[in-house]
Amino acid sequence: MKRRLGEIMVDSGLITEEQLQQALELQKRRNQPLGKVLTEMNLLTENQISEALSKQVGYPYVNLANYQIKPEIATLIPAKLVQRYAVVPFDLREDRLLVAASDPQNIEALDAVRQLTQRELEIYFATDEDIQFVLNRYHGRKRLAEDAYLLKSEVPETTAADEAITITEDVPVVKFLNTLLSNAFRSRASDIHIEPSDTSMRIRFRIDGSLYEIMNNVSLSFHSPIVSRIKVMANLDIAEKRIPQDGRVPIEVDGKQADLRVSVVPSNFGEKVVLRILYKQNRLLDLDGLGLTDNDRELVEDMLTYPYGLIYVSGPTGSGKTTTLYAFLNKLNSVHKNLMTLEDPIEYILPGVTQVNIQPKVGFTFANGLRSFLRQDPDIIMVGETRDEETAQITVQAALTGHLVLSTIHTNDAVGVVSRLMNMNLEPYLIAAALVGVVAQRLVRRICPKCKTPQTLSESFLKIHRLPRDVQYFHGAGCEFCQNTGFLGRIGIFEIMKINDKLREAIVARASTDVLKSLARENGMRFLAESGLELVKNGFTTIEEVLRVTAFK
């Protein structure tokens, strides 16, 4: 019989029986794989868990992220076969082909590979994540290069006058863009940048907040048909190249749905295009998935018990505010309550919630949409963003008339929301009466689990930033898996200000920011920097990453 993973790790001395029981309890609560729970508890690395899994299946483990694979070997098996069977070749020794499989006991998969390659196989175990990485890196780039070559050989010579007609039938351009989008999806990219220069064009993806070059020195002859095709998709004016244009395209790639926000801006070398990918999440988020500490979660859950009032999530663009709001809505969702949202755009589908997309071009804004909502007998309202005085006034009035209102706002910290609302000409007594609490947040990059190593910081660095010396700091050394950045994925840090009577009195009295911060701290609030330092201590991120988005005081 196959031994249990936990049993193998205890027998190997990787964890104790007590630690295993703690992890199993947490696993039941979070409904996550045991390995993921153990890494988040900072008890084991991903490589240690993969080694244990290899013992469970009875095959040696290979870390594909750190293996120098030749492109011609990685692509010996077609991409469809790799996806179907989760098996990939990674080396050739004499006449034996070394293959990694997430299920090395799948006879059908191995027979298919053996028949296709006409070689004897040497079987290794690799995780699904590593196999997907090889698929994205080698097959994705190969397909992109092939489509670019096809585009070069078949793109027609067109003028501005007949471009709109020919572009819709230009199959190479369509194939190239489809492959580009597929690569972006598999790379978890949030944006695609298509940028012309004086002699060529380059394409970059934004992944985990940073830009990475995917293609460079691409012939400028491709630029015009690609941009025109994107304009056709987004219903933009294909002949207009002098002014910025914006549009939106619903798409589906590899069975995943998303909205493309298209932005076209004229530059001195031609039109630059940025495609923002807004993934439609099917998995419902919960408070566990946000990464809140026990203390912060307790504050949030207390705020969400209020039957009416105003809860803000604040932070800069791209800090995960909407994701947090959806987790709150998921917590509040009930058959006994009427939940309604005003969004721009709808990013997650929430069963049982009435979700409405605003349409500013036809005069349907957050403000007038909110007025209509108040006639729909709502219990809980989510307003995607409070961006002007009119919306702020209506949200406060809704909160004061028996509705729980959730919204986002752009401020640097939790206390800054009070000043921002006052700048929108809201009276302090109204703010104090309506506000239940504020969640300020940032996103920091996670250390790549494949190349996570201890880091030694200099005495001067520790002294300048007033950092503790008794902490083991970590960083990512850089590997193929994380594109040598040392980071993979992101995690939130939070600053939660729950309003109590003392804070209400201070708001009405127009107290200074320092006084409000002091009172909020007395009421259990931790600053963003302190939340970030907790992640550093637990080995989730680097101190440099926390310093990038916060300031230690």
C-alpha positions in Angstrom: 0.0 0.0 0.0 1.1 3.6 -0.7 2.4 5.2 2.4 0.9 8.5 3.6 2.9 11.6 2.8 2.9 12.8 6.5 4.1 9.4 7.6 7.1 9.5 5.2 8.1 13.0 6.3 7.9 12.0 10.0 9.9 8.8 9.4 12.5 10.9 7.4 13.0 13.2 10.4 11.8 16.2 8.4 9.0 17.1 10.9 7.8 15.8 14.2 4.6 14.0 14.9 3.3 17.0 16.8 4.1 19.3 13.8 2.3 16.9 11.5 -0.9 17.0 13.7 -0.8 20.8 13.7 -0.5 20.8 9.9 -3.3 18.3 9.5 -5.6 20.5 11.7 -4.7 23.6 9.6 -5.3 21.5 6.4 -8.9 20.7 7.5 -9.6 24.4 8.1 -8.1 25.7 4.9 -8.9 22.7 2.6 -5.4 22.9 1.0 -2.8 20.2 0.1 -0.7 19.1 3.1 2.5 20.1 1.3 1.2 23.7 0.8 0.3 24.0 4.5 3.7 22.7 5.6 5.5 25.3 3.4 3.3 28.1 4.7 4.0 27.0 8.3 7.7 27.4 7.3 8.5 23.8 8.4 9.6 22.5 5.0 10.7 23.7 1.6 9.0 22.7 -1.6 12.0 20.6 -2.6 11.8 18.6 0.7 8.1 18.0 0.1 8.8 16.9 -3.5 11.5 14.5 -2.3 8.9 13.0 0.1 6.4 12.7 -2.7 8.9 10.9 -4.9 9.4 8.4 -2.1 5.6 7.9 -1.9 5.4 7.1 -5.7 8.7 5.1 -5.7 10.6 7.1 -8.3 13.6 9.6 -8.0 12.7 13.3 -7.9 14.1 15.8 -10.5 13.9 19.6 -9.9 13.1 20.7 -13.4 13.3 24.4 -12.5 17.1 24.1 -11.9 17.8 21.6 -14.7 19.5 22.9 -17.8 17.1 21.5 -20.5 17.9 21.8 -24.1 15.0 23.2 -26.1 15.1 20.5 -28.7 14.8 17.8 -26.0 12.0 19.6 -24.1 9.9 19.8 -27.3 10.4 16.2 -28.4 6.9 15.5 -27.1 4.0 17.7 -28.5 2.5 20.2 -26.1 -0.9 18.5 -26.3 0.6 15.3 -25.1 2.5 17.1 -22.2 -0.8 18.7 -21.1 -2.8 15.4 -21.4 -0.4 13.1 -19.5 1.7 15.6 -17.4 5.0 14.1 -18.7 7.9 15.9 -20.2 11.4 14.9 -21.5 14.4 16.7 -19.9 17.6 14.9 -21.0 19.1 12.3 -23.2 21.7 9.8 -22.0 23.0 7.4 -24.7 19.9 5.8 -26.0 17.7 6.5 -23.0 15.3 9.4 -22.8 14.9 10.9 -19.3 11.3 11.9 -18.7 9.6 13.4 -15.7 6.0 12.6 -14.8 3.7 13.7 -12.1 2.2 10.2 -12.1 5.1 7.9 -13.0 2.8 4.8 -12.7 0.6 5.9 -15.6 1.4 3.1 -18.0 -0.7 4.6 -20.8 1.2 7.9 -20.7 4.6 6.3 -20.7 3.7 3.9 -23.6 2.5 6.9 -25.6 5.8 8.7 -25.1 7.9 5.5 -25.8 6.0 4.9 -29.0 6.3 8.5 -30.2 10.0 8.9 -29.4 11.1 5.3 -30.2 13.4 5.4 -27.2 13.8 3.6 -23.9 12.7 5.7 -21.0 14.2 6.5 -17.7 11.4 7.6 -15.4 11.6 10.4 -12.8 9.0 12.1 -10.6 8.3 15.9 -11.0 5.5 18.0 -9.7 2.6 19.2 -11.9 3.8 22.8 -11.3 7.3 22.0 -12.7 5.9 20.2 -15.7 3.6 23.1 -16.5 6.7 25.4 -16.2 8.6 23.4 -18.8 5.5 23.4 -21.1 5.1 27.2 -20.8 8.8 28.0 -21.1 9.8 25.8 -24.0 6.6 25.0 -26.0 5.2 28.5 -25.5 8.3 30.2 -26.8 8.7 27.8 -29.6 5.1 28.3 -30.8 5.5 32.1 -30.5 8.7 32.0 -32.6 6.9 29.8 -35.2 3.9 32.1 -35.4 6.2 35.1 -35.7 8.0 33.4 -38.6 4.6 32.6 -40.2 3.6 36.2 -39.8 6.9 37.3 -41.4 6.4 35.1 -44.4 2.7 35.7 -45.0 1.9 39.2 -43.8 0.5 41.2 -46.7 1.7 44.5 -47.9 -1.2 46.9 -47.0 -1.9 50.5 -47.0 -3.9 52.4 -44.3 -6.9 52.5 -46.7 -7.3 48.7 -47.2 -5.8 47.6 -43.9 -9.1 47.3 -42.1 -10.4 44.9 -44.8 -7.4 42.6 -45.0 -6.6 42.4 -41.3 -9.8 40.5 -40.4 -8.7 37.8 -42.8 -5.1 37.8 -41.8 -4.8 34.3 -40.2 -1.0 34.6 -39.3 -1.7 37.7 -37.2 -4.7 36.0 -35.5 -2.5 32.9 -34.7 0.3 35.1 -33.4 -2.0 37.0 -31.0 -3.7 33.9 -29.8 -0.3 32.3 -28.9 0.8 35.6 -27.3 -2.3 35.6 -25.1 -1.9 31.9 -24.3 1.7 32.5 -23.1 0.6 35.5 -21.0 -2.1 33.4 -19.3 0.2 30.5 -18.5 2.8 33.0 -17.2 0.2 34.6 -14.9 0.9 38.0 -16.6 -1.3 40.9 -15.6 -0.3 43.1 -18.6 1.1 42.7 -22.2 3.2 45.7 -23.5 3.6 45.9 -27.3 6.2 48.7 -27.9 7.6 50.0 -31.2 11.0 51.7 -31.5 12.8 53.3 -34.4 14.1 50.0 -35.8 12.1 47.2 -34.2 9.3 46.2 -31.8 9.5 44.5 -28.4 6.9 42.6 -26.3 7.0 42.5 -22.5 4.8 40.8 -19.8 4.2 42.2 -16.4 4.3 39.3 -13.9 4.0 39.8 -10.1 4.3 43.6 -10.6 7.5 43.5 -12.7 8.1 43.7 -16.4 9.9 40.9 -18.3 11.0 41.0 -21.9 9.5 38.2 -24.0 10.5 39.2 -27.5 12.8 41.9 -28.8 14.2 43.0 -32.1 10.9 42.0 -33.8 10.5 43.4 -37.2 8.6 46.7 -37.4 6.6 45.3 -40.3 4.7 43.2 -37.8 3.7 46.2 -35.7 0.9 47.7 -37.9 -1.0 44.4 -38.6 -0.8 43.4 -34.9 -2.1 46.8 -33.7 -4.8 46.8 -36.3 -6.0 43.3 -35.3 -6.2 44.4 -31.7 -8.2 47.4 -32.7 -10.6 45.2 -34.6 -11.0 43.0 -31.6 -11.7 46.0 -29.3 -14.0 47.8 -31.8 -11.7 50.8 -32.0 -11.2 53.1 -34.9 -8.6 51.3 -37.1 -7.8 54.4 -39.2 -7.3 56.7 -36.2 -3.6 56.8 -35.2 -3.3 60.3 -33.8 -5.1 60.1 -30.4 -5.3 57.6 -27.6 -8.0 54.9 -27.7 -9.4 52.5 -25.1 -11.5 49.4 -25.4 -12.4 46.1 -23.9 -12.5 42.5 -25.2 -13.9 39.4 -23.5 -11.7 36.4 -24.4 -11.2 32.8 -23.5 -7.8 31.1 -23.5 -7.2 27.4 -22.5 -10.7 27.3 -21.0 -10.1 30.4 -18.8 -12.1 33.5 -19.3 -10.8 37.1 -19.0 -11.5 40.6 -20.0 -8.8 42.5 -22.0 -8.5 46.2 -21.3 -7.0 47.7 -24.4 -5.1 51.0 -24.3 -3.6 52.4 -27.5 -1.4 55.5 -27.2 0.4 57.2 -30.2 4.2 57.6 -29.7 7.0 59.0 -31.8 7.7 55.5 -33.3 4.1 54.4 -33.7 1.2 53.2 -31.5 2.1 51.6 -28.2 -0.5 49.0 -27.0 -1.0 47.8 -23.4 -3.4 44.9 -22.8 -4.4 44.5 -19.2 -5.7 41.0 -18.4 -8.5 40.9 -15.9 -8.9 37.2 -15.1 -12.5 36.0 -14.3 -11.9 34.0 -11.1 -14.2 31.0 -10.6 -12.8 30.0 -7.2 -14.5 31.9 -4.4 -12.0 33.6 -2.1 -12.2 33.5 1.6 -10.5 35.3 4.5 -8.0 32.4 4.9 -6.8 33.0 1.3 -5.9 36.7 2.1 -3.1 35.7 4.4 -4.4 37.7 7.4 -2.8 37.0 10.8 -5.0 35.7 13.6 -5.2 39.2 15.2 -6.0 41.0 11.8 -8.6 38.3 10.9 -10.3 38.8 14.3 -10.6 42.6 13.6 -12.0 42.0 10.1 -14.5 39.5 11.2 -15.7 41.8 14.0 -16.1 44.7 11.4 -18.1 42.4 9.1 -20.7 41.6 11.9 -22.0 45.2 11.8 -25.5 45.4 10.2 -24.8 48.9 8.7 -21.9 51.2 8.3 -19.0 51.9 5.9 -15.9 49.7 5.4 -13.1 50.9 3.2 -10.2 49.0 1.6 -7.4 51.4 0.7 -4.2 51.3 -1.2 -2.6 52.2 -4.6 -3.6 50.7 -7.9 -2.7 47.1 -8.2 -2.5 46.4 -4.4 -5.3 43.7 -4.4 -8.1 45.9 -3.0 -10.8 44.3 -5.1 -9.7 40.8 -4.2 -10.1 41.7 -0.5 -13.5 43.1 -1.1 -14.6 39.9 -2.8 -13.4 37.8 0.2 -15.5 40.0 2.4 -18.5 39.6 0.2 -18.0 35.8 0.2 -18.0 35.8 4.0 -21.2 37.9 4.1 -23.0 36.1 1.4 -26.3 34.6 2.7 -29.6 33.5 1.3 -31.2 35.8 3.9 -29.5 39.0 2.6 -29.7 41.0 -0.6 -26.1 41.7 -1.8 -25.5 44.1 -4.7 -22.3 45.3 -6.3 -21.3 48.1 -8.6 -18.1 47.3 -10.4 -15.8 48.4 -13.2 -15.4 45.7 -14.4 -16.8 42.5 -12.8 -13.8 40.4 -12.0 -15.2 37.5 -10.0 -18.6 35.8 -10.4 -20.3 35.5 -7.0 -23.4 33.2 -7.0 -26.3 34.8 -5.1 -25.0 38.3 -5.6 -26.5 40.9 -8.0 -23.4 42.2 -9.8 -23.7 45.3 -12.1 -21.1 46.7 -14.5 -21.0 50.5 -14.7 -21.0 52.1 -18.1 -19.6 55.7 -17.8 -19.9 56.3 -21.6 -23.7 56.1 -21.4 -23.9 58.0 -18.1 -24.2 55.0 -15.8 -21.6 55.9 -13.1 -20.9 54.7 -9.5 -22.9 57.6 -8.2 -26.2 57.3 -10.1 -25.9 53.5 -10.0 -25.8 53.7 -6.2 -28.9 55.8 -6.2 -30.7 53.1 -8.1 -29.4 50.4 -5.8 -31.0 52.1 -2.8 -34.4 51.5 -4.4 -33.6 47.8 -4.7 -33.9 47.0 -0.9 -30.3 46.0 -0.5 -28.7 44.8 2.8 -25.1 45.0 1.7 -23.7 47.1 -1.1 -20.2 47.0 -2.7 -19.1 50.1 -4.6 -16.0 49.3 -6.7 -14.3 52.6 -6.0 -15.0 55.9 -4.2 -13.4 58.3 -6.7 -15.3 61.5 -6.3 -17.3 63.7 -3.9 -20.7 62.6 -5.2 -20.0 58.9 -4.8 -18.5 59.5 -1.3 -21.6 61.5 -0.2 -24.0 58.8 -1.4 -22.0 55.9 0.2 -22.0 57.7 3.6 -25.8 58.3 3.3 -26.4 54.7 2.4 -24.3 53.6 5.4 -26.2 55.9 7.7 -29.6 54.6 6.5 -29.2 50.9 7.5 -26.9 49.5 4.8 -23.5 47.9 5.1 -21.4 49.5 2.4 -18.0 48.2 1.2 -15.8 50.2 -1.1 -12.2 51.0 -2.1 -10.4 54.3 -2.0 -6.8 55.5 -2.9 -4.8 56.5 0.2 -1.4 55.6 1.5 -2.5 54.2 4.9 -5.6 53.5 6.9 -5.7 56.8 8.8 -5.4 58.7 5.5 -8.9 57.6 4.6 -10.3 60.1 7.1 -8.4 63.0 5.6 -9.4 61.9 2.1 -13.1 61.9 2.9 -12.7 65.3 4.5 -11.1 66.6 1.3 -14.2 65.4 -0.5 -16.1 67.9 1.6 -17.7 65.3 4.0 -18.4 66.6 7.5 -16.3 64.9 10.2 -19.4 64.0 12.2 -20.8 62.1 9.2 -17.5 60.3 8.7 -17.4 59.3 12.4 -21.0 58.1 12.4 -20.7 56.0 9.2 -17.2 54.6 9.3 -16.8 51.1 10.7 -13.2 50.4 9.8 -10.5 50.6 7.2 -8.2 47.9 5.7 -5.1 49.4 4.1 -3.0 47.0 2.1 0.0 46.4 -0.2 1.2 43.4 -2.2 4.8 42.2 -1.8 6.4 39.5 -3.9 6.9 36.0 -2.4 10.3 34.4 -2.3 10.5 31.7 -4.9 10.2 28.4 -3.1 12.5 26.7 -5.6 15.6 28.9 -4.9 14.9 30.2 -1.3 18.1 30.5 0.6 19.2 32.2 3.9 20.4 35.8 3.6 22.9 37.7 5.7 22.3 41.4 6.1 25.1 43.9 7.0 25.2 45.5 10.4 24.9 48.9 8.8 21.7 47.9 6.9 20.1 46.5 10.1 21.0 49.7 12.0 19.7 52.1 9.3 16.4 50.4 9.1 16.1 49.5 12.8 15.7 45.8 12.0 16.0 43.0 14.6 19.2 41.0 14.6 17.8 37.8 15.9 15.8 36.9 12.8 16.9 34.5 10.0 16.3 36.5 6.8 15.8 34.8 3.4 15.9 35.7 -0.3 15.6 34.0 -3.6 18.9 33.1 -5.3 17.2 33.1 -8.7 16.4 30.1 -10.9 14.7 29.2 -14.2 11.4 28.8 -12.5 11.2 32.4 -11.3 13.1 33.8 -14.4 16.1 34.5 -12.1 14.2 37.1 -10.1 14.1 35.2 -6.8 10.3 35.9 -6.5 7.2 33.9 -7.5 3.7 35.2 -6.7 2.6 37.9 -4.3 1.1 38.1 -0.8 -0.7 40.9 1.1 0.4 43.0 4.1 -2.4 44.7 6.0 -3.0 47.7 8.3 -6.5 47.4 9.9 -8.1 50.3 11.7 -11.3 49.4 13.5 -13.2 52.5 14.6 -14.1 52.8 18.3 -15.6 55.6 20.4 -12.2 57.3 21.1 -11.5 57.4 17.3 -15.0 58.8 16.6 -14.5 61.6 19.1 -11.1 62.4 17.6 -12.5 62.4 14.0 -15.3 64.8 15.0 -12.7 67.0 16.7 -10.5 67.0 13.5 -7.6 65.5 15.4 -4.2 65.3 13.7 -3.1 62.2 11.8 -0.6 61.3 14.5 -3.3 61.4 17.2 -5.5 59.1 15.0 -2.6 56.7 14.5 -1.9 56.5 18.2 -5.6 55.8 19.0 -5.8 53.2 16.3 -2.7 51.5 17.6 -4.2 51.3 21.1 -7.2 49.6 19.5 -5.1 46.8 18.0 -3.9 48.2 14.6 -0.5 47.2 13.3 1.3 49.4 10.8 2.0 48.0 7.3 5.7 47.8 8.0 5.1 45.7 11.0 2.8 43.3 9.1 5.5 43.1 6.4 8.2 42.3 9.0 6.0 39.4 10.3 6.1 37.9 6.7 9.9 38.4 6.6 10.3 36.6 9.9 8.2 33.7 8.6 10.3 33.5 5.4 7.6 34.5 2.9 9.3 37.6 1.5 12.5 39.7 1.7 13.1 42.8 3.9 14.0 44.7 0.7 10.6 43.9 -0.7 8.8 45.2 2.4 11.0 48.4 2.4 9.9 48.9 -1.3 6.3 49.4 -0.4 6.4 50.7 3.2 8.4 52.9 5.5 9.7 51.7 8.9 9.1 54.2 11.7 
